[in-house]
Amino acid sequence: MKATKNSLEVSGAQEEKSEEKSKNYVYNERTRRSFHRKIAIPEEIIPSQISAEMKDGVLEITLPKKTATKTEETTKVEIK
C-alpha cells in the first residue's frame, strides 16, 4: 500500500498451484492473479498516519483526518 497527498494505492497478488498425478501423466496448473487500485482521498486525510489491517480476508484501512482548528466565525470591528 502506498499513500500520497492525493491518493491511496492498494495492490496485491494471489498464486494458486494444483497438481494431479496418475499412472500415465502428471498435470500441474499454476494461476496468478493481481490487482491494483488507486483511490482519491480528500485533503483533510493525513497520509503518513494511514494504517491497514487484514482480518479474516478483509482489508480494513483507517484514514485519520486532520484535527479541525477552531477559527472565529465572526469578528467585531469597531467603527470610529
mmCIF file of the N, C-alpha and C atoms, coordinates in Angstrom:
data_MODEL
# 
_entry.id   MODEL 
# 
loop_
_atom_site.group_PDB 
_atom_site.id 
_atom_site.type_symbol 
_atom_site.label_atom_id 
_atom_site.label_alt_id 
_atom_site.label_comp_id 
_atom_site.label_asym_id 
_atom_site.label_entity_id 
_atom_site.label_seq_id 
_atom_site.pdbx_PDB_ins_code 
_atom_site.Cartn_x 
_atom_site.Cartn_y 
_atom_site.Cartn_z 
_atom_site.occupancy 
_atom_site.B_iso_or_equiv 
_atom_site.pdbx_formal_charge 
_atom_site.auth_seq_id 
_atom_site.auth_comp_id 
_atom_site.auth_asym_id 
_atom_site.auth_atom_id 
_atom_site.pdbx_PDB_model_num 
ATOM 1   N N  . MET A 1 1  ? 0.847   -1.162  0.000   1.00 0.00 ? 1  MET A N  1 
ATOM 2   C CA . MET A 1 1  ? 0.000   0.000   0.000   1.00 0.00 ? 1  MET A CA 1 
ATOM 3   C C  . MET A 1 1  ? 0.895   1.228   0.000   1.00 0.00 ? 1  MET A C  1 
ATOM 4   N N  . LYS A 1 2  ? 0.500   2.242   -0.775  1.00 0.00 ? 2  LYS A N  1 
ATOM 5   C CA . LYS A 1 2  ? 1.266   3.476   -0.881  1.00 0.00 ? 2  LYS A CA 1 
ATOM 6   C C  . LYS A 1 2  ? 0.292   4.642   -0.779  1.00 0.00 ? 2  LYS A C  1 
ATOM 7   N N  . ALA A 1 3  ? 0.619   5.600   0.099   1.00 0.00 ? 3  ALA A N  1 
ATOM 8   C CA . ALA A 1 3  ? -0.233  6.771   0.275   1.00 0.00 ? 3  ALA A CA 1 
ATOM 9   C C  . ALA A 1 3  ? 0.512   8.016   -0.152  1.00 0.00 ? 3  ALA A C  1 
ATOM 10  N N  . THR A 1 4  ? -0.150  8.835   -0.950  1.00 0.00 ? 4  THR A N  1 
ATOM 11  C CA . THR A 1 4  ? 0.396   10.128  -1.341  1.00 0.00 ? 4  THR A CA 1 
ATOM 12  C C  . THR A 1 4  ? -0.560  11.203  -0.840  1.00 0.00 ? 4  THR A C  1 
ATOM 13  N N  . LYS A 1 5  ? -0.250  12.433  -1.147  1.00 0.00 ? 5  LYS A N  1 
ATOM 14  C CA . LYS A 1 5  ? -1.077  13.546  -0.688  1.00 0.00 ? 5  LYS A CA 1 
ATOM 15  C C  . LYS A 1 5  ? -2.512  13.462  -1.220  1.00 0.00 ? 5  LYS A C  1 
ATOM 16  N N  . ASN A 1 6  ? -2.671  12.969  -2.445  1.00 0.00 ? 6  ASN A N  1 
ATOM 17  C CA . ASN A 1 6  ? -3.990  12.970  -3.089  1.00 0.00 ? 6  ASN A CA 1 
ATOM 18  C C  . ASN A 1 6  ? -4.597  11.598  -3.326  1.00 0.00 ? 6  ASN A C  1 
ATOM 19  N N  . SER A 1 7  ? -3.839  10.520  -3.090  1.00 0.00 ? 7  SER A N  1 
ATOM 20  C CA . SER A 1 7  ? -4.377  9.201   -3.416  1.00 0.00 ? 7  SER A CA 1 
ATOM 21  C C  . SER A 1 7  ? -3.822  8.101   -2.517  1.00 0.00 ? 7  SER A C  1 
ATOM 22  N N  . LEU A 1 8  ? -4.519  6.982   -2.537  1.00 0.00 ? 8  LEU A N  1 
ATOM 23  C CA . LEU A 1 8  ? -4.120  5.781   -1.822  1.00 0.00 ? 8  LEU A CA 1 
ATOM 24  C C  . LEU A 1 8  ? -4.061  4.660   -2.858  1.00 0.00 ? 8  LEU A C  1 
ATOM 25  N N  . GLU A 1 9  ? -2.911  3.989   -2.962  1.00 0.00 ? 9  GLU A N  1 
ATOM 26  C CA . GLU A 1 9  ? -2.740  2.917   -3.936  1.00 0.00 ? 9  GLU A CA 1 
ATOM 27  C C  . GLU A 1 9  ? -2.625  1.585   -3.201  1.00 0.00 ? 9  GLU A C  1 
ATOM 28  N N  . VAL A 1 10 ? -3.500  0.654   -3.561  1.00 0.00 ? 10 VAL A N  1 
ATOM 29  C CA . VAL A 1 10 ? -3.521  -0.669  -2.959  1.00 0.00 ? 10 VAL A CA 1 
ATOM 30  C C  . VAL A 1 10 ? -3.289  -1.684  -4.062  1.00 0.00 ? 10 VAL A C  1 
ATOM 31  N N  . SER A 1 11 ? -2.371  -2.622  -3.827  1.00 0.00 ? 11 SER A N  1 
ATOM 32  C CA . SER A 1 11 ? -2.122  -3.673  -4.811  1.00 0.00 ? 11 SER A CA 1 
ATOM 33  C C  . SER A 1 11 ? -1.838  -4.976  -4.087  1.00 0.00 ? 11 SER A C  1 
ATOM 34  N N  . GLY A 1 12 ? -2.061  -6.073  -4.791  1.00 0.00 ? 12 GLY A N  1 
ATOM 35  C CA . GLY A 1 12 ? -1.828  -7.384  -4.202  1.00 0.00 ? 12 GLY A CA 1 
ATOM 36  C C  . GLY A 1 12 ? -1.798  -8.454  -5.274  1.00 0.00 ? 12 GLY A C  1 
ATOM 37  N N  . ALA A 1 13 ? -1.397  -9.647  -4.853  1.00 0.00 ? 13 ALA A N  1 
ATOM 38  C CA . ALA A 1 13 ? -1.321  -10.774 -5.780  1.00 0.00 ? 13 ALA A CA 1 
ATOM 39  C C  . ALA A 1 13 ? -1.700  -12.059 -5.046  1.00 0.00 ? 13 ALA A C  1 
ATOM 40  N N  . GLN A 1 14 ? -2.213  -13.018 -5.805  1.00 0.00 ? 14 GLN A N  1 
ATOM 41  C CA . GLN A 1 14 ? -2.596  -14.313 -5.266  1.00 0.00 ? 14 GLN A CA 1 
ATOM 42  C C  . GLN A 1 14 ? -2.096  -15.379 -6.225  1.00 0.00 ? 14 GLN A C  1 
ATOM 43  N N  . GLU A 1 15 ? -1.462  -16.393 -5.679  1.00 0.00 ? 15 GLU A N  1 
ATOM 44  C CA . GLU A 1 15 ? -0.967  -17.505 -6.504  1.00 0.00 ? 15 GLU A CA 1 
ATOM 45  C C  . GLU A 1 15 ? -1.603  -18.810 -6.024  1.00 0.00 ? 15 GLU A C  1 
ATOM 46  N N  . GLU A 1 16 ? -1.956  -19.652 -6.979  1.00 0.00 ? 16 GLU A N  1 
ATOM 47  C CA . GLU A 1 16 ? -2.515  -20.972 -6.673  1.00 0.00 ? 16 GLU A CA 1 
ATOM 48  C C  . GLU A 1 16 ? -1.774  -22.023 -7.492  1.00 0.00 ? 16 GLU A C  1 
ATOM 49  N N  . LYS A 1 17 ? -1.528  -23.164 -6.864  1.00 0.00 ? 17 LYS A N  1 
ATOM 50  C CA . LYS A 1 17 ? -0.899  -24.284 -7.561  1.00 0.00 ? 17 LYS A CA 1 
ATOM 51  C C  . LYS A 1 17 ? -1.735  -25.529 -7.308  1.00 0.00 ? 17 LYS A C  1 
ATOM 52  N N  . SER A 1 18 ? -1.910  -26.311 -8.352  1.00 0.00 ? 18 SER A N  1 
ATOM 53  C CA . SER A 1 18 ? -2.596  -27.598 -8.193  1.00 0.00 ? 18 SER A CA 1 
ATOM 54  C C  . SER A 1 18 ? -1.833  -28.651 -8.994  1.00 0.00 ? 18 SER A C  1 
ATOM 55  N N  . GLU A 1 19 ? -1.852  -29.856 -8.468  1.00 0.00 ? 19 GLU A N  1 
ATOM 56  C CA . GLU A 1 19 ? -1.132  -30.949 -9.119  1.00 0.00 ? 19 GLU A CA 1 
ATOM 57  C C  . GLU A 1 19 ? -1.983  -32.212 -9.058  1.00 0.00 ? 19 GLU A C  1 
ATOM 58  N N  . GLU A 1 20 ? -2.005  -32.914 -10.181 1.00 0.00 ? 20 GLU A N  1 
ATOM 59  C CA . GLU A 1 20 ? -2.762  -34.165 -10.268 1.00 0.00 ? 20 GLU A CA 1 
ATOM 60  C C  . GLU A 1 20 ? -1.827  -35.229 -10.851 1.00 0.00 ? 20 GLU A C  1 
ATOM 61  N N  . LYS A 1 21 ? -1.690  -36.313 -10.130 1.00 0.00 ? 21 LYS A N  1 
ATOM 62  C CA . LYS A 1 21 ? -0.800  -37.390 -10.599 1.00 0.00 ? 21 LYS A CA 1 
ATOM 63  C C  . LYS A 1 21 ? -1.617  -38.646 -10.892 1.00 0.00 ? 21 LYS A C  1 
ATOM 64  N N  . SER A 1 22 ? -1.196  -39.328 -11.927 1.00 0.00 ? 22 SER A N  1 
ATOM 65  C CA . SER A 1 22 ? -1.815  -40.593 -12.319 1.00 0.00 ? 22 SER A CA 1 
ATOM 66  C C  . SER A 1 22 ? -0.689  -41.518 -12.762 1.00 0.00 ? 22 SER A C  1 
ATOM 67  N N  . LYS A 1 23 ? -1.050  -42.723 -13.145 1.00 0.00 ? 23 LYS A N  1 
ATOM 68  C CA . LYS A 1 23 ? -0.041  -43.667 -13.644 1.00 0.00 ? 23 LYS A CA 1 
ATOM 69  C C  . LYS A 1 23 ? 0.619   -43.160 -14.920 1.00 0.00 ? 23 LYS A C  1 
ATOM 70  N N  . ASN A 1 24 ? -0.197  -42.569 -15.796 1.00 0.00 ? 24 ASN A N  1 
ATOM 71  C CA . ASN A 1 24 ? 0.280   -42.204 -17.129 1.00 0.00 ? 24 ASN A CA 1 
ATOM 72  C C  . ASN A 1 24 ? 0.677   -40.740 -17.296 1.00 0.00 ? 24 ASN A C  1 
ATOM 73  N N  . TYR A 1 25 ? 0.334   -39.873 -16.343 1.00 0.00 ? 25 TYR A N  1 
ATOM 74  C CA . TYR A 1 25 ? 0.626   -38.448 -16.545 1.00 0.00 ? 25 TYR A CA 1 
ATOM 75  C C  . TYR A 1 25 ? 0.724   -37.710 -15.199 1.00 0.00 ? 25 TYR A C  1 
ATOM 76  N N  . VAL A 1 26 ? 1.294   -36.530 -15.292 1.00 0.00 ? 26 VAL A N  1 
ATOM 77  C CA . VAL A 1 26 ? 1.327   -35.586 -14.176 1.00 0.00 ? 26 VAL A CA 1 
ATOM 78  C C  . VAL A 1 26 ? 0.811   -34.257 -14.719 1.00 0.00 ? 26 VAL A C  1 
ATOM 79  N N  . TYR A 1 27 ? -0.191  -33.694 -14.055 1.00 0.00 ? 27 TYR A N  1 
ATOM 80  C CA . TYR A 1 27 ? -0.811  -32.453 -14.505 1.00 0.00 ? 27 TYR A CA 1 
ATOM 81  C C  . TYR A 1 27 ? -0.553  -31.369 -13.452 1.00 0.00 ? 27 TYR A C  1 
ATOM 82  N N  . ASN A 1 28 ? 0.112   -30.305 -13.850 1.00 0.00 ? 28 ASN A N  1 
ATOM 83  C CA . ASN A 1 28 ? 0.369   -29.159 -12.978 1.00 0.00 ? 28 ASN A CA 1 
ATOM 84  C C  . ASN A 1 28 ? -0.328  -27.936 -13.537 1.00 0.00 ? 28 ASN A C  1 
ATOM 85  N N  . GLU A 1 29 ? -0.927  -27.149 -12.649 1.00 0.00 ? 29 GLU A N  1 
ATOM 86  C CA . GLU A 1 29 ? -1.563  -25.909 -13.065 1.00 0.00 ? 29 GLU A CA 1 
ATOM 87  C C  . GLU A 1 29 ? -1.188  -24.818 -12.069 1.00 0.00 ? 29 GLU A C  1 
ATOM 88  N N  . ARG A 1 30 ? -0.819  -23.678 -12.616 1.00 0.00 ? 30 ARG A N  1 
ATOM 89  C CA . ARG A 1 30 ? -0.478  -22.527 -11.788 1.00 0.00 ? 30 ARG A CA 1 
ATOM 90  C C  . ARG A 1 30 ? -1.312  -21.335 -12.242 1.00 0.00 ? 30 ARG A C  1 
ATOM 91  N N  . THR A 1 31 ? -1.856  -20.611 -11.274 1.00 0.00 ? 31 THR A N  1 
ATOM 92  C CA . THR A 1 31 ? -2.665  -19.437 -11.562 1.00 0.00 ? 31 THR A CA 1 
ATOM 93  C C  . THR A 1 31 ? -2.133  -18.269 -10.740 1.00 0.00 ? 31 THR A C  1 
ATOM 94  N N  . ARG A 1 32 ? -2.032  -17.127 -11.379 1.00 0.00 ? 32 ARG A N  1 
ATOM 95  C CA . ARG A 1 32 ? -1.593  -15.910 -10.674 1.00 0.00 ? 32 ARG A CA 1 
ATOM 96  C C  . ARG A 1 32 ? -2.566  -14.792 -10.999 1.00 0.00 ? 32 ARG A C  1 
ATOM 97  N N  . ARG A 1 33 ? -3.076  -14.162 -9.947  1.00 0.00 ? 33 ARG A N  1 
ATOM 98  C CA . ARG A 1 33 ? -3.987  -13.032 -10.103 1.00 0.00 ? 33 ARG A CA 1 
ATOM 99  C C  . ARG A 1 33 ? -3.386  -11.838 -9.370  1.00 0.00 ? 33 ARG A C  1 
ATOM 100 N N  . SER A 1 34 ? -3.529  -10.678 -9.948  1.00 0.00 ? 34 SER A N  1 
ATOM 101 C CA . SER A 1 34 ? -3.053  -9.477  -9.279  1.00 0.00 ? 34 SER A CA 1 
ATOM 102 C C  . SER A 1 34 ? -4.064  -8.354  -9.483  1.00 0.00 ? 34 SER A C  1 
ATOM 103 N N  . PHE A 1 35 ? -4.006  -7.372  -8.593  1.00 0.00 ? 35 PHE A N  1 
ATOM 104 C CA . PHE A 1 35 ? -4.887  -6.217  -8.728  1.00 0.00 ? 35 PHE A CA 1 
ATOM 105 C C  . PHE A 1 35 ? -4.144  -4.967  -8.291  1.00 0.00 ? 35 PHE A C  1 
ATOM 106 N N  . HIS A 1 36 ? -4.625  -3.834  -8.754  1.00 0.00 ? 36 HIS A N  1 
ATOM 107 C CA . HIS A 1 36 ? -4.061  -2.536  -8.404  1.00 0.00 ? 36 HIS A CA 1 
ATOM 108 C C  . HIS A 1 36 ? -5.200  -1.527  -8.423  1.00 0.00 ? 36 HIS A C  1 
ATOM 109 N N  . ARG A 1 37 ? -5.384  -0.826  -7.318  1.00 0.00 ? 37 ARG A N  1 
ATOM 110 C CA . ARG A 1 37 ? -6.427  0.195   -7.229  1.00 0.00 ? 37 ARG A CA 1 
ATOM 111 C C  . ARG A 1 37 ? -5.818  1.500   -6.760  1.00 0.00 ? 37 ARG A C  1 
ATOM 112 N N  . LYS A 1 38 ? -6.228  2.596   -7.370  1.00 0.00 ? 38 LYS A N  1 
ATOM 113 C CA . LYS A 1 38 ? -5.807  3.925   -6.957  1.00 0.00 ? 38 LYS A CA 1 
ATOM 114 C C  . LYS A 1 38 ? -7.068  4.689   -6.571  1.00 0.00 ? 38 LYS A C  1 
ATOM 115 N N  . ILE A 1 39 ? -7.130  5.104   -5.307  1.00 0.00 ? 39 ILE A N  1 
ATOM 116 C CA . ILE A 1 39 ? -8.326  5.731   -4.756  1.00 0.00 ? 39 ILE A CA 1 
ATOM 117 C C  . ILE A 1 39 ? -7.992  7.167   -4.374  1.00 0.00 ? 39 ILE A C  1 
ATOM 118 N N  . ALA A 1 40 ? -8.777  8.111   -4.836  1.00 0.00 ? 40 ALA A N  1 
ATOM 119 C CA . ALA A 1 40 ? -8.575  9.516   -4.477  1.00 0.00 ? 40 ALA A CA 1 
ATOM 120 C C  . ALA A 1 40 ? -8.987  9.720   -3.023  1.00 0.00 ? 40 ALA A C  1 
ATOM 121 N N  . ILE A 1 41 ? -8.178  10.491  -2.289  1.00 0.00 ? 41 ILE A N  1 
ATOM 122 C CA . ILE A 1 41 ? -8.516  10.799  -0.899  1.00 0.00 ? 41 ILE A CA 1 
ATOM 123 C C  . ILE A 1 41 ? -8.612  12.316  -0.735  1.00 0.00 ? 41 ILE A C  1 
ATOM 124 N N  . PRO A 1 42 ? -9.463  12.770  0.175   1.00 0.00 ? 42 PRO A N  1 
ATOM 125 C CA . PRO A 1 42 ? -9.614  14.216  0.382   1.00 0.00 ? 42 PRO A CA 1 
ATOM 126 C C  . PRO A 1 42 ? -8.377  14.825  1.057   1.00 0.00 ? 42 PRO A C  1 
ATOM 127 N N  . GLU A 1 43 ? -8.260  16.133  0.981   1.00 0.00 ? 43 GLU A N  1 
ATOM 128 C CA . GLU A 1 43 ? -7.108  16.830  1.538   1.00 0.00 ? 43 GLU A CA 1 
ATOM 129 C C  . GLU A 1 43 ? -7.017  16.733  3.050   1.00 0.00 ? 43 GLU A C  1 
ATOM 130 N N  . GLU A 1 44 ? -8.137  16.547  3.749   1.00 0.00 ? 44 GLU A N  1 
ATOM 131 C CA . GLU A 1 44 ? -8.092  16.517  5.211   1.00 0.00 ? 44 GLU A CA 1 
ATOM 132 C C  . GLU A 1 44 ? -7.540  15.212  5.795   1.00 0.00 ? 44 GLU A C  1 
ATOM 133 N N  . ILE A 1 45 ? -7.193  14.238  4.961   1.00 0.00 ? 45 ILE A N  1 
ATOM 134 C CA . ILE A 1 45 ? -6.591  12.981  5.414   1.00 0.00 ? 45 ILE A CA 1 
ATOM 135 C C  . ILE A 1 45 ? -5.086  13.161  5.575   1.00 0.00 ? 45 ILE A C  1 
ATOM 136 N N  . ILE A 1 46 ? -4.522  12.556  6.626   1.00 0.00 ? 46 ILE A N  1 
ATOM 137 C CA . ILE A 1 46 ? -3.079  12.624  6.886   1.00 0.00 ? 46 ILE A CA 1 
ATOM 138 C C  . ILE A 1 46 ? -2.440  11.352  6.316   1.00 0.00 ? 46 ILE A C  1 
ATOM 139 N N  . PRO A 1 47 ? -1.744  11.421  5.163   1.00 0.00 ? 47 PRO A N  1 
ATOM 140 C CA . PRO A 1 47 ? -1.196  10.224  4.513   1.00 0.00 ? 47 PRO A CA 1 
ATOM 141 C C  . PRO A 1 47 ? -0.203  9.439   5.371   1.00 0.00 ? 47 PRO A C  1 
ATOM 142 N N  . SER A 1 48 ? 0.598   10.110  6.182   1.00 0.00 ? 48 SER A N  1 
ATOM 143 C CA . SER A 1 48 ? 1.614   9.415   6.983   1.00 0.00 ? 48 SER A CA 1 
ATOM 144 C C  . SER A 1 48 ? 1.012   8.604   8.127   1.00 0.00 ? 48 SER A C  1 
ATOM 145 N N  . GLN A 1 49 ? -0.254  8.824   8.462   1.00 0.00 ? 49 GLN A N  1 
ATOM 146 C CA . GLN A 1 49 ? -0.888  8.104   9.567   1.00 0.00 ? 49 GLN A CA 1 
ATOM 147 C C  . GLN A 1 49 ? -1.917  7.074   9.108   1.00 0.00 ? 49 GLN A C  1 
ATOM 148 N N  . ILE A 1 50 ? -1.997  6.804   7.821   1.00 0.00 ? 50 ILE A N  1 
ATOM 149 C CA . ILE A 1 50 ? -2.916  5.788   7.308   1.00 0.00 ? 50 ILE A CA 1 
ATOM 150 C C  . ILE A 1 50 ? -2.422  4.421   7.747   1.00 0.00 ? 50 ILE A C  1 
ATOM 151 N N  . SER A 1 51 ? -3.339  3.581   8.220   1.00 0.00 ? 51 SER A N  1 
ATOM 152 C CA . SER A 1 51 ? -2.967  2.228   8.632   1.00 0.00 ? 51 SER A CA 1 
ATOM 153 C C  . SER A 1 51 ? -3.912  1.220   8.000   1.00 0.00 ? 51 SER A C  1 
ATOM 154 N N  . ALA A 1 52 ? -3.427  -0.017  7.875   1.00 0.00 ? 52 ALA A N  1 
ATOM 155 C CA . ALA A 1 52 ? -4.238  -1.073  7.266   1.00 0.00 ? 52 ALA A CA 1 
ATOM 156 C C  . ALA A 1 52 ? -4.022  -2.371  8.027   1.00 0.00 ? 52 ALA A C  1 
ATOM 157 N N  . GLU A 1 53 ? -5.080  -3.186  8.089   1.00 0.00 ? 53 GLU A N  1 
ATOM 158 C CA . GLU A 1 53 ? -5.014  -4.465  8.790   1.00 0.00 ? 53 GLU A CA 1 
ATOM 159 C C  . GLU A 1 53 ? -5.884  -5.483  8.055   1.00 0.00 ? 53 GLU A C  1 
ATOM 160 N N  . MET A 1 54 ? -5.375  -6.695  7.900   1.00 0.00 ? 54 MET A N  1 
ATOM 161 C CA . MET A 1 54 ? -6.118  -7.771  7.245   1.00 0.00 ? 54 MET A CA 1 
ATOM 162 C C  . MET A 1 54 ? -6.770  -8.623  8.330   1.00 0.00 ? 54 MET A C  1 
ATOM 163 N N  . LYS A 1 55 ? -8.114  -8.729  8.282   1.00 0.00 ? 55 LYS A N  1 
ATOM 164 C CA . LYS A 1 55 ? -8.863  -9.530  9.250   1.00 0.00 ? 55 LYS A CA 1 
ATOM 165 C C  . LYS A 1 55 ? -9.788  -10.475 8.499   1.00 0.00 ? 55 LYS A C  1 
ATOM 166 N N  . ASP A 1 56 ? -9.577  -11.756 8.625   1.00 0.00 ? 56 ASP A N  1 
ATOM 167 C CA . ASP A 1 56 ? -10.433 -12.774 8.003   1.00 0.00 ? 56 ASP A CA 1 
ATOM 168 C C  . ASP A 1 56 ? -10.622 -12.524 6.507   1.00 0.00 ? 56 ASP A C  1 
ATOM 169 N N  . GLY A 1 57 ? -9.555  -12.138 5.808   1.00 0.00 ? 57 GLY A N  1 
ATOM 170 C CA . GLY A 1 57 ? -9.613  -11.923 4.373   1.00 0.00 ? 57 GLY A CA 1 
ATOM 171 C C  . GLY A 1 57 ? -10.176 -10.581 3.959   1.00 0.00 ? 57 GLY A C  1 
ATOM 172 N N  . VAL A 1 58 ? -10.440 -9.689  4.927   1.00 0.00 ? 58 VAL A N  1 
ATOM 173 C CA . VAL A 1 58 ? -10.974 -8.365  4.627   1.00 0.00 ? 58 VAL A CA 1 
ATOM 174 C C  . VAL A 1 58 ? -9.921  -7.330  5.003   1.00 0.00 ? 58 VAL A C  1 
ATOM 175 N N  . LEU A 1 59 ? -9.607  -6.435  4.076   1.00 0.00 ? 59 LEU A N  1 
ATOM 176 C CA . LEU A 1 59 ? -8.639  -5.380  4.323   1.00 0.00 ? 59 LEU A CA 1 
ATOM 177 C C  . LEU A 1 59 ? -9.358  -4.181  4.929   1.00 0.00 ? 59 LEU A C  1 
ATOM 178 N N  . GLU A 1 60 ? -8.939  -3.799  6.139   1.00 0.00 ? 60 GLU A N  1 
ATOM 179 C CA . GLU A 1 60 ? -9.532  -2.655  6.825   1.00 0.00 ? 60 GLU A CA 1 
ATOM 180 C C  . GLU A 1 60 ? -8.506  -1.520  6.820   1.00 0.00 ? 60 GLU A C  1 
ATOM 181 N N  . ILE A 1 61 ? -8.879  -0.390  6.208   1.00 0.00 ? 61 ILE A N  1 
ATOM 182 C CA . ILE A 1 61 ? -7.980  0.758   6.088   1.00 0.00 ? 61 ILE A CA 1 
ATOM 183 C C  . ILE A 1 61 ? -8.534  1.897   6.943   1.00 0.00 ? 61 ILE A C  1 
ATOM 184 N N  . THR A 1 62 ? -7.666  2.484   7.776   1.00 0.00 ? 62 THR A N  1 
ATOM 185 C CA . THR A 1 62 ? -8.047  3.604   8.630   1.00 0.00 ? 62 THR A CA 1 
ATOM 186 C C  . THR A 1 62 ? -7.414  4.871   8.088   1.00 0.00 ? 62 THR A C  1 
ATOM 187 N N  . LEU A 1 63 ? -8.255  5.866   7.810   1.00 0.00 ? 63 LEU A N  1 
ATOM 188 C CA . LEU A 1 63 ? -7.805  7.140   7.253   1.00 0.00 ? 63 LEU A CA 1 
ATOM 189 C C  . LEU A 1 63 ? -8.067  8.253   8.271   1.00 0.00 ? 63 LEU A C  1 
ATOM 190 N N  . PRO A 1 64 ? -7.057  8.636   9.072   1.00 0.00 ? 64 PRO A N  1 
ATOM 191 C CA . PRO A 1 64 ? -7.281  9.679   10.075  1.00 0.00 ? 64 PRO A CA 1 
ATOM 192 C C  . PRO A 1 64 ? -7.357  11.072  9.455   1.00 0.00 ? 64 PRO A C  1 
ATOM 193 N N  . LYS A 1 65 ? -8.285  11.878  9.977   1.00 0.00 ? 65 LYS A N  1 
ATOM 194 C CA . LYS A 1 65 ? -8.450  13.247  9.498   1.00 0.00 ? 65 LYS A CA 1 
ATOM 195 C C  . LYS A 1 65 ? -7.589  14.194  10.325  1.00 0.00 ? 65 LYS A C  1 
ATOM 196 N N  . LYS A 1 66 ? -7.242  15.319  9.721   1.00 0.00 ? 66 LYS A N  1 
ATOM 197 C CA . LYS A 1 66 ? -6.567  16.376  10.458  1.00 0.00 ? 66 LYS A CA 1 
ATOM 198 C C  . LYS A 1 66 ? -7.560  16.948  11.454  1.00 0.00 ? 66 LYS A C  1 
ATOM 199 N N  . THR A 1 67 ? -7.067  17.377  12.602  1.00 0.00 ? 67 THR A N  1 
ATOM 200 C CA . THR A 1 67 ? -7.965  17.969  13.591  1.00 0.00 ? 67 THR A CA 1 
ATOM 201 C C  . THR A 1 67 ? -8.367  19.357  13.126  1.00 0.00 ? 67 THR A C  1 
ATOM 202 N N  . ALA A 1 68 ? -9.607  19.628  13.286  1.00 0.00 ? 68 ALA A N  1 
ATOM 203 C CA . ALA A 1 68 ? -10.127 20.921  12.858  1.00 0.00 ? 68 ALA A CA 1 
ATOM 204 C C  . ALA A 1 68 ? -9.619  22.006  13.800  1.00 0.00 ? 68 ALA A C  1 
ATOM 205 N N  . THR A 1 69 ? -9.149  23.078  13.232  1.00 0.00 ? 69 THR A N  1 
ATOM 206 C CA . THR A 1 69 ? -8.704  24.198  14.060  1.00 0.00 ? 69 THR A CA 1 
ATOM 207 C C  . THR A 1 69 ? -9.880  25.118  14.301  1.00 0.00 ? 69 THR A C  1 
ATOM 208 N N  . LYS A 1 70 ? -9.932  25.629  15.498  1.00 0.00 ? 70 LYS A N  1 
ATOM 209 C CA . LYS A 1 70 ? -11.048 26.496  15.849  1.00 0.00 ? 70 LYS A CA 1 
ATOM 210 C C  . LYS A 1 70 ? -10.769 27.895  15.310  1.00 0.00 ? 70 LYS A C  1 
ATOM 211 N N  . THR A 1 71 ? -11.611 28.359  14.445  1.00 0.00 ? 71 THR A N  1 
ATOM 212 C CA . THR A 1 71 ? -11.456 29.700  13.895  1.00 0.00 ? 71 THR A CA 1 
ATOM 213 C C  . THR A 1 71 ? -12.666 30.529  14.285  1.00 0.00 ? 71 THR A C  1 
ATOM 214 N N  . GLU A 1 72 ? -12.451 31.783  14.399  1.00 0.00 ? 72 GLU A N  1 
ATOM 215 C CA . GLU A 1 72 ? -13.562 32.674  14.707  1.00 0.00 ? 72 GLU A CA 1 
ATOM 216 C C  . GLU A 1 72 ? -14.418 32.854  13.460  1.00 0.00 ? 72 GLU A C  1 
ATOM 217 N N  . GLU A 1 73 ? -15.701 32.663  13.651  1.00 0.00 ? 73 GLU A N  1 
ATOM 218 C CA . GLU A 1 73 ? -16.605 32.813  12.518  1.00 0.00 ? 73 GLU A CA 1 
ATOM 219 C C  . GLU A 1 73 ? -16.913 34.283  12.229  1.00 0.00 ? 73 GLU A C  1 
ATOM 220 N N  . THR A 1 74 ? -17.007 35.069  13.301  1.00 0.00 ? 74 THR A N  1 
ATOM 221 C CA . THR A 1 74 ? -17.272 36.499  13.120  1.00 0.00 ? 74 THR A CA 1 
ATOM 222 C C  . THR A 1 74 ? -16.260 37.296  13.918  1.00 0.00 ? 74 THR A C  1 
ATOM 223 N N  . THR A 1 75 ? -15.951 38.443  13.423  1.00 0.00 ? 75 THR A N  1 
ATOM 224 C CA . THR A 1 75 ? -15.024 39.330  14.093  1.00 0.00 ? 75 THR A CA 1 
ATOM 225 C C  . THR A 1 75 ? -15.702 40.680  14.260  1.00 0.00 ? 75 THR A C  1 
ATOM 226 N N  . LYS A 1 76 ? -15.617 41.226  15.461  1.00 0.00 ? 76 LYS A N  1 
ATOM 227 C CA . LYS A 1 76 ? -16.221 42.536  15.700  1.00 0.00 ? 76 LYS A CA 1 
ATOM 228 C C  . LYS A 1 76 ? -15.233 43.605  15.262  1.00 0.00 ? 76 LYS A C  1 
ATOM 229 N N  . VAL A 1 77 ? -15.733 44.546  14.515  1.00 0.00 ? 77 VAL A N  1 
ATOM 230 C CA . VAL A 1 77 ? -14.926 45.670  14.055  1.00 0.00 ? 77 VAL A CA 1 
ATOM 231 C C  . VAL A 1 77 ? -15.570 46.944  14.603  1.00 0.00 ? 77 VAL A C  1 
ATOM 232 N N  . GLU A 1 78 ? -14.748 47.731  15.328  1.00 0.00 ? 78 GLU A N  1 
ATOM 233 C CA . GLU A 1 78 ? -15.264 48.976  15.894  1.00 0.00 ? 78 GLU A CA 1 
ATOM 234 C C  . GLU A 1 78 ? -15.244 50.067  14.837  1.00 0.00 ? 78 GLU A C  1 
ATOM 235 N N  . ILE A 1 79 ? -16.356 50.729  14.677  1.00 0.00 ? 79 ILE A N  1 
ATOM 236 C CA . ILE A 1 79 ? -16.472 51.826  13.711  1.00 0.00 ? 79 ILE A CA 1 
ATOM 237 C C  . ILE A 1 79 ? -16.235 53.128  14.449  1.00 0.00 ? 79 ILE A C  1 
ATOM 238 N N  . LYS A 1 80 ? -15.328 53.955  13.959  1.00 0.00 ? 80 LYS A N  1 
ATOM 239 C CA . LYS A 1 80 ? -14.988 55.240  14.610  1.00 0.00 ? 80 LYS A CA 1 
ATOM 240 C C  . LYS A 1 80 ? -15.677 56.381  13.937  1.00 0.00 ? 80 LYS A C  1 
# 
